[in-house]
Amino acid sequence: MEWTIDNRIYDTFREAEEVGFSSVSDMGEGRGFITPDLKVASVLTYALCGLPDVTYLVHTEEFREDGILKYKIWVENL
């Protein structure tokens, strides 16, 4: 799995949307995104689930790394 990692916390959902929506086009089988920002994780997950003709499963996972809660988002083709 190839992960895109963004360790920044954004102030607003608008900023999170810019990151999330730019990452949607990079998502595909074998690629994922890791962020400590729940706003980015939420925007990216909803954007992936809302794409027309979705032919994959969107997975999410929470984990702790160095005491920081982080979120993984990745897709699995059907």
Number of C-alpha atoms within 10 A of each C-alpha: 8 11 14 16 12 13 11 11 14 16 10 10 15 13 13 22 19 13 18 23 16 12 17 17 9 12 20 13 14 12 15 22 23 20 20 22 18 17 21 29 24 18 20 26 21 13 15 23 16 10 10 7 7 12 12 15 13 16 12 16 11 13 11 10 8 6 7 9 13 18 19 19 22 24 21 15 11 8
